[in-house]
Amino acid sequence: MTLKRQEVFYKFVNDVTMAGYFDDAGKYKKGIEDYIPRSQYEREEHQNEVVKDIVENWIRI
């Protein structure tokens, strides 16, 4: 991994929240989810992995 890519990676890991939010001044701050294209979630592979994770890891009553 190049130094630049490493800097970007650690910025997201350490400084960016998962979901976006509005700060105290009312300015929207992007979260990691804002950088992922919507089409990513529409892929069948992604949807299947979400279902698999729910079935295997979520507590059911």
C-alpha positions in Angstrom: 0.0 0.0 0.0 1.4 3.4 -1.0 1.9 6.1 1.7 -0.9 8.2 0.1 -3.4 5.2 0.1 -2.4 4.4 3.7 -3.1 8.0 4.8 -6.5 7.9 3.1 -7.3 4.5 4.7 -6.4 5.7 8.2 -8.3 8.9 7.8 -11.5 6.9 7.1 -10.8 4.4 9.9 -9.9 7.0 12.5 -11.7 10.2 11.6 -14.8 9.5 9.5 -18.0 8.2 11.1 -20.0 5.4 9.4 -23.1 7.5 8.9 -23.2 11.2 7.9 -24.4 13.8 10.4 -25.1 17.5 10.8 -22.6 19.3 13.0 -23.5 21.9 15.6 -23.4 24.6 12.8 -25.9 22.7 10.7 -23.3 21.6 8.1 -23.6 18.1 6.8 -20.5 16.0 7.5 -20.1 13.0 5.1 -19.8 9.5 6.6 -18.3 6.5 5.0 -21.7 5.4 3.7 -21.9 8.6 1.7 -18.9 7.6 -0.4 -20.3 4.2 -1.3 -22.4 4.2 -4.5 -26.0 3.1 -4.1 -25.5 0.5 -6.8 -23.2 -1.4 -4.4 -26.2 -2.2 -2.2 -28.3 -3.4 -5.1 -25.9 -6.1 -6.1 -27.2 -9.6 -5.5 -23.9 -10.7 -3.9 -24.2 -7.9 -1.3 -27.9 -8.7 -0.5 -27.1 -12.4 -0.1 -24.2 -11.6 2.3 -26.5 -9.3 4.4 -29.1 -12.0 4.7 -26.4 -14.6 5.6 -25.0 -12.2 8.3 -28.5 -11.7 9.8 -29.3 -15.4 9.8 -26.0 -16.4 11.4 -25.3 -13.5 13.8 -28.5 -11.7 14.9 -30.3 -12.8 18.0 -33.7 -14.1 17.3 -36.5 -14.5 19.8 
